[in-house]
């Protein structure tokens, strides 16, 4: 039994839409035409009303969902939910740490007043995850951004009375990623719904061959892939950050849903093969494989002539090209004929080469993409027989290895049944023949991704290439082959991931490296400076302009950057001068850097940046005795910004034994700090610190002692351990009793001037309820971490202190923090004189 609820809303008092109702009606007609649902199984809610529809106000929608899906939904095998209208991303918890998608019914007129009418979509999924229909399919053609100045009050559905049962299958397709805005055409149709309709007809990537069913199917994952590919084509000329937020995104929970459609017969797809040079075409042999089988000779070349078209089954194939004259490029390539209708094979000039297992290593890209995601190096060799495969086929195997132990490797099959495997640093799996994707990630950042095709009896080895960026391509000599690693600092050694985020703090601290422990190659370009004139607490700022396609010359952008440091203790402002390398050379990307060094204000301060090209923001920071405050930023032409902060020991200053790191390698410590910050951003700091015994993991574990280590990572470690203990993550049994109090005590003892230390100390040692000092609540002292601000804002709200003029700024700051990053960074200029003036600025 099936039921479908379809909602389309154009009629808003503020910001009316023009295509949502058209989208809803078209989606209804499509699922009827395709046989997915009958007209009698569908309920249509629209505003303005359509024939046979119900007004799409909050009570009508939630009442229908409560009665038909929550109360009576256990009788349904499948439930389909479609929504086209306004949507927002909002916080549903008091601390403002969990952003959720909220749907906006037609009777929401003012977000500040009508928050109770919003529908918490994530709350709906949570409520129905253990009750209601067995299979739940959701299509959300709506924005998921934050188009408001004041956080709306999103309330829960408030449903109760149903006992939980077995886990339900839930699959959702969103028109955009979180923070994205859905696109539509005026009085036409939304972009996503247009591609949803194509997918429900079995077009493009939506048509997927299921090796378990031996049928072509359309399923929720393939529908999303079709929509993503189509939207990606329309965004090809858009900045990378636009593509990131505008692409449709999936969400799956529970058992795998069944296909929506199956097909017994499908039309073949055309593929034209071009071989160059023309005179060598007859000497190039090209064959295609699907699954574990070579296609018949009628699909091969040179039986087919150069530039002729063959017609193949609409799925992924492996193209293999060989020649006695040399190694063709490409010689082994997955080809998806559902989206590719032409391929060009070139035979390099010169003497024949000895064929290798998987062909030559990939050449160094002539232009590194701004996304920083590069292909890997693939080698293919025979493998020993093993278990796996389908219908008696011998499996193949995949091996992938990264240099850093903290790199997460994901192997995913690209066709049903969509299996996936994960491992840290090294992955070896026996897999059925077919197409797969291998992804390498450190923290939240994917730095290498490679599609492969595995055949029976083959071992496919994938190694990542180094995470080079456009700036690094200029700074570091790169070999003819894409480098498997880069060694930019002698004390650190070879690296693959997070290269630029590691190099910039080295440049920031290098002026105080009198013993020349770091980065010998740039010693002559950065003059050494005694820290004494900076009262032994220098502020070193390094901002990098990475990327290929800046709208104005980089030198012009650098000259237009204005930075100021403003003390929270008295409001003293100091402009940051732009320093140039002493040699004036352009090597090592210095022509892309803004560098400055001043004396850091003691205690809490803010750094402001303004630029016509880069925009403006305010970042909370701190100056500590006998520590260097190093702030780095990576700016890209697509608008993305990555900020890092460190409170570092001065390289040549003597510290007490208990404050000294366990290894005498300043570069390795710096590298570990940057890896730790990346893991904190992805929520993996705790697990990597406790589960491995390598040097980097051991150093990360030292963060939990919070003595010698950068106190910023110590604060991150506290929050990571606190969350792990609260959710009973694996490996928490390895933590000693009282670890949170130990970390909080050390932070407060060694770094009392750091506002985050004071927040954490109160969280750990407050008895029934923390009592934060007034300067933290009022915003007179600002923590560096967004998580600390959220804790203060939660306290202000729950104690009723948010409403007073004196205490309002901390809550306002919490609402204004740039999402998806760990710092107290707001996209506006604050003058540092909180709370009197800053409250009016937020």
Secondary structure, 3 states (H helix, E strand, C coil): CEEEEEEEECCCCCCCCCCHHHHHHHHHHHHHHCCCCCHHHEEEEEECCCCCCEECCHHHHHHHHHHHHHHCHHHCCEEEEEEECCEEEEECCCCCCCEEEEECCCCCCCCCCCHHHCEEHHHHHHHHCCCCCCEEEEEEECCCECCCCCCCCCCCCCCCCCCCCCCCEEEEEECCCCCCCCCECCCCCEHHHHHHHHHCCCCHHHCEEECCCCEEEECHHHHHHHHHHHHHHHCCCCCHHHHHHHCCEEEEECCCCCCCEEECCCCCEEEEEEEECHHHHHHEEEEEEECCEECCHHHCECCCCCCCEEEECCCEEEEEEEECCCCEECCEEEEECCCCCEEEEEECCCCCCCCCCCCCCCECCCCCCCCCCECCEEEEEECCCCCCCCCCCCCEEEEEECCCCCCEEEEEECCCCCCEEEEECEEEEEECCEEEEEEEEECCEEEEEEEEEECCCEEEEEECCCCCCHHHHHHCCCCCECCCCECCCCCCCCECCCHHHHHHHHHHHHCCCCCCCCCHHHHHHCCCCCCHHHCCCEEEEEEEECCCCCCCCHHHHHHCCEEEEEECCCCCEEECCCECCCCCCCHHHHHHEEEEEEECCCEEEEEEEEECCCEEEEEEEEECCCEEEEEEEEECCCCCEEEEEEEEECCCCCCCHHHCCCCCCHHHHHHHHHHHHHHHHHCCHHHHHHHCCCHHHHHHHHCCCCCCCCHHHHHHHHHHHHHHHHHCCCCHHHCCCCHHHHHHHHHHHHCCCCHHHHHHHHHHHCCCCCCCCHHHHHCCCCCCEHHHHHHHHHHHHHCCCCCCCCCHHHHHHHHHECCCCCECEECCCCCCCCCCCHHHHC
